[in-house]
Amino acid sequence: MSGNGAPLLEVQGLKKHFPIHKGFFSRVSGQVFAVDGVSFSINRGETLGLVGESGCGKSTVGRTLLRLLEPTDGAIRVEGEDITHLDRDSLLPYRRRMQMIYQDPYASLNPRMSAGEIVGEPMTIHEVGTAQERQERVAALFERVGLRPEAIDNYPHEFSGGQRQRIGIARALALNPDLIVGDEPVSALDVSIQAQIINLLMELQEEFNLSYLFVAHDLAVVEHISHRIAVMYLGRIVEMTDKQSLFEMPLHPYTEALLSAVPIPKSSSRGRKRVILTGDVPSPINPPAGCHFHTRCPYAMPRCKVDVPTLREVVPGHFASCHLHDDGVRSPLGSATA
């Protein structure tokens, strides 16, 4: 675990395919290509937002890089150290450094444990401190995330949805992690509570120099919390850049369509073109050849049906996987590449 200037987390060519079993003998009849070759990095203190439609594989990316799911292929590195194939014991120190906040603030908490036991459980598992020190740490975490310390002995059903998510955040912080994966951590909450939780996460990031992989489908939320944003479609990242560049000059037709669907005030909507995508999202069991998006893309060319576009740097710091930006092709997206 060396601090050699490498990104805190680096993912290269990550794939996660789920086998489909059929028949009496449960023979493998196909694969679900949930994550199909994803690469990105996250620096210390940075938030990478991962967005896309439901079923695009973004939650699977988060679970796989934490090794909650075993990757089919690719590499996962923490500060340059490859953890892709480490056994359970060797992985334990890295588990302390990478934690997760789950989408459902009720289902992710054990109803038979008190809130204090839930927050203290990671410290018990990793044998951190004495019983007294763990108790003091739990009380301090409760206070830090905006919960009353006297509620430590209450059970999950005695808290509201927002309070339960605060318990989940306190549990994620218990081991002083470097990276937290938020799997749509505010999507199940009321809008007013969402803002409180997002602001809390941003305060904690500044205070503890945390890195986040923030998985979401709400672009407004992602824009507020993220430094960079990666857009996923059917198991692949199709665009990745800083949030300002993404919102001002999208370079992939799918990103353009997503952004055009974000509600904005009527007075600000002059000149914005609404992009309506035709057809349904293809099945990840049998994704289209070539560019996965070509079946719904308004700019699709014949080569899009055959050639897989690579995620490459179209303009400095702005990556896109689209044949519109290949040499000799005049792009209708983004004046910088036209």
Phi, psi and chi 1 to 4 in degrees:
 res  aa     phi    psi   chi1   chi2   chi3   chi4
   1 MET       -   75.2  -71.9 -174.2  -81.7      -
   2 SER   -99.2  146.2   61.1      -      -      -
   3 GLY   -94.5   75.8      -      -      -      -
   4 ASN   -99.4   21.1   54.5    7.6      -      -
   5 GLY    85.3   -2.0      -      -      -      -
   6 ALA   -73.0  157.5      -      -      -      -
   7 PRO   -57.6  154.6  -19.8   30.2      -      -
   8 LEU   -58.6  -45.5  175.5   64.0      -      -
   9 LEU  -132.1  134.9  176.9   79.5      -      -
  10 GLU  -134.3  127.6 -170.5  175.7    9.7      -
  11 VAL  -119.1  128.0  174.1      -      -      -
  12 GLN  -128.5  123.1  -73.3 -173.3  -31.8      -
  13 GLY    56.1   35.2      -      -      -      -
  14 LEU   -68.3  129.0 -173.5   67.9      -      -
  15 LYS  -130.3  141.6  -66.0 -176.0  179.8 -178.0
  16 LYS  -138.6  109.1 -179.7   57.8 -174.3  175.4
  17 HIS  -112.9  132.1  -59.2  164.2      -      -
  18 PHE  -102.6  124.2  -64.7   96.7      -      -
  19 PRO   -70.5  145.4   23.6  -30.7      -      -
  20 ILE  -103.9  120.8  -58.8  168.7      -      -
  21 HIS  -102.5  135.2  -61.5  -82.2      -      -
  22 LYS  -136.4  156.2  -80.8 -171.4  178.7  177.6
  23 GLY    83.0  174.0      -      -      -      -
  24 PHE   -61.8  -37.1 -177.6   76.5      -      -
  25 PHE   -92.3    8.3  -64.7  103.1      -      -
  26 SER    51.3   46.4  -69.4      -      -      -
  27 ARG   -71.0  147.3  -69.4 -168.4  176.8   91.5
  28 VAL   -75.6  118.1  175.8      -      -      -
  29 SER  -107.7   -4.4   62.0      -      -      -
  30 GLY   175.8 -174.3      -      -      -      -
  31 GLN  -135.1  145.2  -60.1  -82.3  -18.6      -
  32 VAL   -96.3  114.2  176.9      -      -      -
  33 PHE   -85.5   72.7  -62.1   94.7      -      -
  34 ALA   -66.0  -47.1      -      -      -      -
  35 VAL  -127.6  124.7  178.7      -      -      -
  36 ASP  -129.3   61.5 -161.0   24.1      -      -
  37 GLY    95.0   65.2      -      -      -      -
  38 VAL  -105.5  134.6  163.3      -      -      -
  39 SER  -133.8  132.9  -59.8      -      -      -
  40 PHE  -167.4  170.7   59.8   84.2      -      -
  41 SER  -138.3  155.9   63.5      -      -      -
  42 ILE  -131.5  126.4  -57.8  175.4      -      -
  43 ASN   -87.4  164.3  -65.3  -45.3      -      -
  44 ARG   -63.2  132.9 -169.8  173.6  -71.5  -83.9
  45 GLY    79.7    8.5      -      -      -      -
  46 GLU  -108.0  150.2 -179.1 -174.7   38.9      -
  47 THR  -113.8  122.4  -60.3      -      -      -
  48 LEU  -105.1  117.9  176.5   68.1      -      -
  49 GLY   -85.4  134.1      -      -      -      -
  50 LEU  -118.0  111.9 -170.0   59.7      -      -
  51 VAL  -122.2  160.1  -60.0      -      -      -
  52 GLY   161.6  169.5      -      -      -      -
  53 GLU   -67.0  161.8  -66.9  170.4  -73.7      -
  54 SER   -58.8  135.8  -65.0      -      -      -
  55 GLY    89.3    4.5      -      -      -      -
  56 CYS   -81.9  -10.2   71.9      -      -      -
  57 GLY   105.1    5.2      -      -      -      -
  58 LYS   -67.6  -40.0   53.8 -169.8 -172.6  -63.4
  59 SER   -67.0  -35.0  -66.9      -      -      -
  60 THR   -65.2  -34.9  -54.3      -      -      -
  61 VAL   -58.6  -48.5  168.5      -      -      -
  62 GLY   -60.8  -43.8      -      -      -      -
  63 ARG   -69.8  -34.8  -75.5  172.6  159.0   77.3
  64 THR   -73.2  -40.7  -54.5      -      -      -
  65 LEU   -69.2  -22.3   68.9   84.9      -      -
  66 LEU   -86.3   -0.8  -67.7  179.3      -      -
  67 ARG    64.5   25.1  -67.7  -79.6  -53.3  -83.3
  68 LEU   -74.9  -27.5  -61.6  176.3      -      -
  69 LEU  -118.7  142.0  -63.6  170.6      -      -
  70 GLU   -80.9  128.0  -72.0  -57.8  -45.4      -
  71 PRO   -67.3  146.2   22.1  -30.3      -      -
  72 THR   -77.6  -36.1  -56.3      -      -      -
  73 ASP  -160.9  167.5 -163.1    7.6      -      -
  74 GLY   103.4 -175.5      -      -      -      -
  75 ALA  -135.1  140.9      -      -      -      -
  76 ILE  -122.8  121.4  -54.6  161.3      -      -
  77 ARG  -124.4  136.6  -63.5 -173.7 -178.3   90.4
  78 VAL  -111.8  112.2  177.0      -      -      -
  79 GLU    47.4   45.7  -71.8 -171.1  -27.1      -
  80 GLY    87.7  -12.6      -      -      -      -
  81 GLU   -90.1  123.9  -61.4  -70.0  -29.2      -
  82 ASP   -76.7  118.8 -164.8  -32.5      -      -
  83 ILE  -110.1    9.2   68.1  164.7      -      -
  84 THR   -58.9  -39.3  -42.2      -      -      -
  85 HIS  -119.4   18.4  -55.9  -66.2      -      -
  86 LEU   -67.1  144.0  -67.2 -176.6      -      -
  87 ASP   -76.8  176.9   59.0   31.5      -      -
  88 ARG   -58.4  -45.1 -176.3  175.4  175.4  177.7
  89 ASP   -67.7  -42.3  -68.6  -21.1      -      -
  90 SER   -68.6  -25.5  -56.7      -      -      -
  91 LEU   -81.2  -18.0 -165.9   60.1      -      -
  92 LEU   -54.4  -46.3 -152.9   57.9      -      -
  93 PRO   -61.0  -32.0  -19.2   30.2      -      -
  94 TYR   -76.1  -30.4  -65.7   96.8      -      -
  95 ARG   -62.5  -33.3  -68.8 -141.1 -175.9  -84.6
  96 ARG   -65.3  -30.5  -71.5 -176.6   60.9  168.8
  97 ARG   -87.8  -13.1  -58.4 -179.8   65.2 -172.4
  98 MET  -131.0  118.8  -58.3 -171.0  -66.7      -
  99 GLN  -124.6  173.0  -65.7  -67.1  -53.4      -
 100 MET  -136.8  143.1 -169.1  163.2 -168.2      -
 101 ILE  -112.9  125.3  -57.6  168.4      -      -
 102 TYR   -91.7  164.3  -66.2   89.2      -      -
 103 GLN   -69.3  -47.2  177.9  176.0    2.6      -
 104 ASP   -91.9  110.1 -170.6  -30.9      -      -
 105 PRO   -73.1   -4.7   26.0  -30.6      -      -
 106 TYR  -103.1  -48.9 -169.6   70.4      -      -
 107 ALA   -64.7  -23.3      -      -      -      -
 108 SER   -84.2   -3.9   62.9      -      -      -
 109 LEU  -111.6  134.9  -54.8  179.1      -      -
 110 ASN   -71.1  115.9 -171.9  -24.2      -      -
 111 PRO   -67.4  -15.1   23.9  -32.7      -      -
 112 ARG   -92.5   -1.9  -62.4 -178.4 -179.8 -178.5
 113 MET  -110.5  145.5  -65.5  172.9   70.7      -
 114 SER   -71.8  162.8   70.4      -      -      -
 115 ALA   -58.9  -39.7      -      -      -      -
 116 GLY   -64.2  -39.3      -      -      -      -
 117 GLU   -66.4  -37.0  -70.5  169.6  -22.2      -
 118 ILE   -64.2  -46.3  -71.3  169.0      -      -
 119 VAL   -69.2  -35.0  173.6      -      -      -
 120 GLY   -82.1  -14.0      -      -      -      -
 121 GLU   -57.8  -43.8 -172.7  180.0   27.4      -
 122 PRO   -58.8  -36.3  -23.0   33.3      -      -
 123 MET   -69.8  -34.1  -67.3 -177.2  -79.6      -
 124 THR   -67.2  -44.9  -55.5      -      -      -
 125 ILE   -61.8  -42.0  -68.9  169.8      -      -
 126 HIS   -91.7    6.1  -71.7  -90.9      -      -
 127 GLU    54.3   51.1  -60.0  176.1  -14.5      -
 128 VAL   -95.5  119.7  174.5      -      -      -
 129 GLY    69.6  178.2      -      -      -      -
 130 THR   -85.9  171.6   63.1      -      -      -
 131 ALA   -59.4  -40.1      -      -      -      -
 132 GLN   -66.1  -43.2  177.3   64.7   30.3      -
 133 GLU   -64.7  -38.3  -72.6  168.9  -18.6      -
 134 ARG   -65.4  -40.4  -70.4 -162.8  -72.0  -93.6
 135 GLN   -62.8  -42.7 -161.2  171.1   -8.7      -
 136 GLU   -66.2  -38.8  -69.5  170.0    0.8      -
 137 ARG   -64.6  -41.6  169.3   80.8  172.3  145.7
 138 VAL   -62.0  -44.7  168.8      -      -      -
 139 ALA   -62.1  -41.5      -      -      -      -
 140 ALA   -65.6  -39.3      -      -      -      -
 141 LEU   -66.8  -40.3  -75.9  168.1      -      -
 142 PHE   -57.2  -46.8  -98.7   63.5      -      -
 143 GLU   -65.1  -39.3 -155.6  161.7  -13.3      -
 144 ARG   -65.8  -34.6 -178.2   60.5 -164.7   85.7
 145 VAL   -93.1    6.6  -60.1      -      -      -
 146 GLY    89.8   25.9      -      -      -      -
 147 LEU  -111.7  149.6  -66.5  168.5      -      -
 148 ARG   -74.1  127.7  -67.4  177.7  -65.5  109.4
 149 PRO   -56.9  -28.0  -25.8   34.9      -      -
 150 GLU   -72.0   -9.8   54.4  -94.7   33.2      -
 151 ALA   -86.9    6.1      -      -      -      -
 152 ILE   -57.0  -35.8  -79.4  175.2      -      -
 153 ASP   -87.2   -1.5  -65.5  -34.4      -      -
 154 ASN   -75.4  159.5  -67.4   -3.7      -      -
 155 TYR  -101.9  159.3  -74.6   81.9      -      -
 156 PRO   -49.9  -36.9  -30.6   36.1      -      -
 157 HIS   -68.8  -12.6   71.3  -87.4      -      -
 158 GLU   -88.7   -0.4  -60.7  178.6   82.0      -
 159 PHE  -110.4  157.0  -66.2   91.3      -      -
 160 SER   -77.9  172.7   68.0      -      -      -
 161 GLY   -59.9  -45.4      -      -      -      -
 162 GLY   -63.8  -39.9      -      -      -      -
 163 GLN   -66.2  -37.7  -71.1  172.7  -33.0      -
 164 ARG   -64.3  -37.7  -74.7 -163.6  -72.5  -99.8
 165 GLN   -68.6  -31.7 -162.8   58.6  -65.3      -
 166 ARG   -64.8  -35.8  -70.3  174.6 -170.4  -91.9
 167 ILE   -63.1  -42.5  -65.7  169.9      -      -
 168 GLY   -61.6  -37.5      -      -      -      -
 169 ILE   -68.8  -42.8  -67.2  169.1      -      -
 170 ALA   -60.9  -41.2      -      -      -      -
 171 ARG   -62.8  -40.7  176.1  176.6   59.6 -174.7
 172 ALA   -65.0  -29.5      -      -      -      -
 173 LEU   -84.5  -13.0  -70.5  171.0      -      -
 174 ALA   -54.3  -36.1      -      -      -      -
 175 LEU  -100.0   16.5  -64.9  170.5      -      -
 176 ASN    52.3   59.2  -73.8  -44.6      -      -
 177 PRO   -72.4  164.9   30.5  -35.7      -      -
 178 ASP   -93.3  -33.6  -63.4  -43.0      -      -
 179 LEU  -129.6  136.1  172.1   75.8      -      -
 180 ILE  -124.0  128.3  -67.0  178.7      -      -
 181 VAL   -95.0  118.1  175.0      -      -      -
 182 GLY  -100.0  108.7      -      -      -      -
 183 ASP   -91.1   88.1 -177.1   13.0      -      -
 184 GLU    48.3   54.7  -53.5 -141.0   25.4      -
 185 PRO   -69.6  -11.9   25.8  -33.3      -      -
 186 VAL  -119.1    0.4  -62.0      -      -      -
 187 SER   -68.8  -22.4   64.0      -      -      -
 188 ALA   -93.4    5.3      -      -      -      -
 189 LEU  -107.5  157.7  -53.9  175.2      -      -
 190 ASP   -62.2  155.1  -67.4  -19.7      -      -
 191 VAL   -58.8  -42.4  173.9      -      -      -
 192 SER   -65.5  -36.6   59.0      -      -      -
 193 ILE   -73.0  -35.7  -53.9  -60.1      -      -
 194 GLN   -53.9  -46.9  -78.5 -174.4   10.0      -
 195 ALA   -61.6  -40.5      -      -      -      -
 196 GLN   -63.2  -44.1  -66.9  174.7   21.8      -
 197 ILE   -68.1  -41.7  -63.6  -61.5      -      -
 198 ILE   -61.3  -45.0  -70.1  -66.4      -      -
 199 ASN   -63.3  -38.3  -70.3  -25.0      -      -
 200 LEU   -62.2  -45.1  172.8   62.4      -      -
 201 LEU   -62.2  -38.3  -70.5  171.4      -      -
 202 MET   -69.0  -38.3  -67.1  173.1   73.0      -
 203 GLU   -64.0  -43.0  -71.5  168.5   13.3      -
 204 LEU   -65.1  -37.4  -67.4  169.6      -      -
 205 GLN   -61.3  -44.1  180.0  174.2   47.6      -
 206 GLU   -67.6  -38.3 -166.9  169.9  -28.7      -
 207 GLU   -72.1  -40.4 -174.0  174.6  -24.6      -
 208 PHE  -111.3    6.6  -59.9  112.1      -      -
 209 ASN    55.1   45.5 -161.0   26.6      -      -
 210 LEU   -79.2  153.2  -68.6  167.6      -      -
 211 SER  -109.6  142.6  -60.3      -      -      -
 212 TYR  -125.0  139.8  -67.4  138.0      -      -
 213 LEU  -104.7  110.4  175.8   66.9      -      -
 214 PHE  -105.8  105.0 -166.0   88.7      -      -
 215 VAL   -90.3  127.3  175.5      -      -      -
 216 ALA  -161.2  165.6      -      -      -      -
 217 HIS  -114.6   -7.2   60.3  -92.6      -      -
 218 ASP   -91.8  107.8 -172.4  -28.6      -      -
 219 LEU   -65.1  -31.9  -81.4  163.2      -      -
 220 ALA   -65.3  -41.1      -      -      -      -
 221 VAL   -65.8  -44.9  169.8      -      -      -
 222 VAL   -63.3  -39.9  170.4      -      -      -
 223 GLU   -62.3  -36.1 -177.9 -176.0   17.5      -
 224 HIS   -70.3  -39.2 -173.7   62.6      -      -
 225 ILE   -99.9  -22.0 -165.1  172.8      -      -
 226 SER   -90.5  152.8  -57.9      -      -      -
 227 HIS   -92.0  -45.4  -61.7  100.1      -      -
 228 ARG  -125.7  157.8  -71.2 -173.4  -60.6  129.3
 229 ILE  -131.6  134.5  -60.9  173.6      -      -
 230 ALA  -114.4  131.5      -      -      -      -
 231 VAL  -103.7  126.2  180.0      -      -      -
 232 MET  -107.8  144.3  -89.2 -168.2   83.6      -
 233 TYR  -142.8  119.0 -177.4   79.4      -      -
 234 LEU    50.6   51.1 -148.2   61.2      -      -
 235 GLY    87.9   -2.1      -      -      -      -
 236 ARG  -128.7  149.2  -65.0  174.3 -180.0  168.6
 237 ILE   -83.1  125.6  -70.7  177.9      -      -
 238 VAL  -104.0  -18.9  -63.5      -      -      -
 239 GLU  -157.5  145.5 -174.3  164.4   -0.4      -
 240 MET  -155.0  127.3 -177.1  164.4   54.3      -
 241 THR  -168.6 -176.4 -174.1      -      -      -
 242 ASP   -72.1  158.2   64.7  -88.8      -      -
 243 LYS   -63.7  -35.2   63.9 -179.9  177.7 -175.4
 244 GLN   -64.5  -46.0 -175.2  175.4  -10.1      -
 245 SER   -63.7  -38.9  -61.1      -      -      -
 246 LEU   -63.9  -44.5 -172.0   91.8      -      -
 247 PHE   -76.9  -29.4  -81.2   80.2      -      -
 248 GLU   -86.9  -33.0  -70.8 -178.1   -2.1      -
 249 MET  -147.0   74.0 -168.1 -178.3   68.8      -
 250 PRO   -64.7  138.5   23.8  -32.3      -      -
 251 LEU  -110.2    3.9  -64.6 -177.3      -      -
 252 HIS  -124.5  137.6 -165.5  -78.2      -      -
 253 PRO   -56.9  -33.1  -24.3   33.1      -      -
 254 TYR   -67.7  -42.8  178.6   59.9      -      -
 255 THR   -62.2  -42.1  -49.4      -      -      -
 256 GLU   -56.9  -43.0 -177.1 -173.0   50.4      -
 257 ALA   -68.0  -41.4      -      -      -      -
 258 LEU   -60.9  -46.4  -75.5 -178.4      -      -
 259 LEU   -66.6  -33.6  -68.2  175.5      -      -
 260 SER   -69.9  -17.5   78.6      -      -      -
 261 ALA   -90.2   -6.9      -      -      -      -
 262 VAL   -72.9  124.0  175.8      -      -      -
 263 PRO   -64.9  133.4  -14.4   26.9      -      -
 264 ILE  -134.5  159.1   58.3  173.1      -      -
 265 PRO   -56.0  145.1  -23.6   31.9      -      -
 266 LYS   -57.6  -37.5 -165.5  171.4 -177.8 -179.4
 267 SER   -66.3  -20.0   58.7      -      -      -
 268 SER   -99.5   -3.5  -52.2      -      -      -
 269 SER   -89.8    0.9   61.6      -      -      -
 270 ARG   -61.8  130.4 -101.3 -177.2  -89.7  164.5
 271 GLY    86.7   -6.0      -      -      -      -
 272 ARG   -89.4  129.2 -169.9  174.6   79.6  164.6
 273 LYS   -91.7  128.9 -176.1  178.1   67.7  172.5
 274 ARG   -83.4  122.7  177.4   73.8  169.7   94.7
 275 VAL  -100.0  117.2  179.3      -      -      -
 276 ILE  -101.3  116.1  -52.7  -66.6      -      -
 277 LEU   -80.3  135.7  -64.6  178.9      -      -
 278 THR   -93.5  153.6   56.8      -      -      -
 279 GLY    76.1  173.4      -      -      -      -
 280 ASP   -98.5  164.0  -63.4  -37.4      -      -
 281 VAL   -65.5  127.1 -179.9      -      -      -
 282 PRO   -61.2  160.1  -20.3   31.9      -      -
 283 SER   -74.1  136.9  168.0      -      -      -
 284 PRO   -70.0   -7.5   22.5  -30.5      -      -
 285 ILE   -76.7  -35.0  -61.8  171.3      -      -
 286 ASN  -137.1   69.6 -174.2   25.9      -      -
 287 PRO   -68.7  153.5   23.5  -30.9      -      -
 288 PRO   -62.9  151.5  -16.7   28.5      -      -
 289 ALA   -70.6  165.7      -      -      -      -
 290 GLY    66.4 -135.1      -      -      -      -
 291 CYS   -75.2  124.7  174.3      -      -      -
 292 HIS   -60.3  -23.1  -76.4  174.9      -      -
 293 PHE   -90.7   -4.9 -171.9   59.8      -      -
 294 HIS   -63.7  -24.4   81.7 -103.6      -      -
 295 THR   -70.7  -16.1   56.8      -      -      -
 296 ARG  -122.2    0.1  -54.4  171.5   73.5 -163.1
 297 CYS   -83.1  128.9 -179.9      -      -      -
 298 PRO   -72.3  -12.2   24.0  -31.4      -      -
 299 TYR  -110.9   13.0  -48.2  111.4      -      -
 300 ALA   -58.6  137.9      -      -      -      -
 301 MET  -114.5  165.2  -57.2  173.9  -73.7      -
 302 PRO   -54.0  -38.9  -28.5   34.6      -      -
 303 ARG   -68.6  -20.7   68.4  171.9  -60.8 -168.1
 304 CYS   -64.3  -25.8  -60.9      -      -      -
 305 LYS   -78.8  -11.9  -58.8  176.2 -177.6  179.1
 306 VAL  -119.4  -49.9 -177.4      -      -      -
 307 ASP   -90.8  131.8  -62.5  -23.2      -      -
 308 VAL   -81.3  118.5  178.5      -      -      -
 309 PRO   -73.0  141.6   25.6  -30.6      -      -
 310 THR   -92.5  150.0   56.2      -      -      -
 311 LEU   -77.6  109.1 -173.4   68.6      -      -
 312 ARG  -134.5  162.9   62.1 -174.0 -175.9   84.2
 313 GLU   -78.8  102.5 -161.8  168.5   15.1      -
 314 VAL   -77.4  -47.5  178.3      -      -      -
 315 VAL  -128.4  159.5  -66.6      -      -      -
 316 PRO   -50.7  121.4  -29.2   35.9      -      -
 317 GLY    79.0    2.8      -      -      -      -
 318 HIS  -123.7  111.4 -161.5  150.3      -      -
 319 PHE  -105.1  139.2  -63.5   79.8      -      -
 320 ALA  -148.5  148.3      -      -      -      -
 321 SER  -114.6   89.5   60.3      -      -      -
 322 CYS  -154.9  133.8 -178.7      -      -      -
 323 HIS   -69.1  -13.2  -67.5  -52.1      -      -
 324 LEU   -62.8  -21.5  -71.0  171.6      -      -
 325 HIS  -103.7   10.8  -53.7  -62.2      -      -
 326 ASP   -71.8  158.1  -68.3  -10.6      -      -
 327 ASP   -58.0  134.0  -67.6  -20.9      -      -
 328 GLY    87.9   -3.6      -      -      -      -
 329 VAL  -107.5  125.3  176.8      -      -      -
 330 ARG   -85.0  118.7 -174.5  171.3  176.9   82.3
 331 SER   -86.8  135.5  170.1      -      -      -
 332 PRO   -80.5   -4.6   28.7  -31.9      -      -
 333 LEU  -108.9  130.0  -58.0  172.1      -      -
 334 GLY    69.9  109.7      -      -      -      -
 335 SER   -63.2  -23.2   57.3      -      -      -
 336 ALA   -69.3  -18.1      -      -      -      -
 337 THR  -111.7   -2.6   61.4      -      -      -
 338 ALA   -75.1      -      -      -      -      -
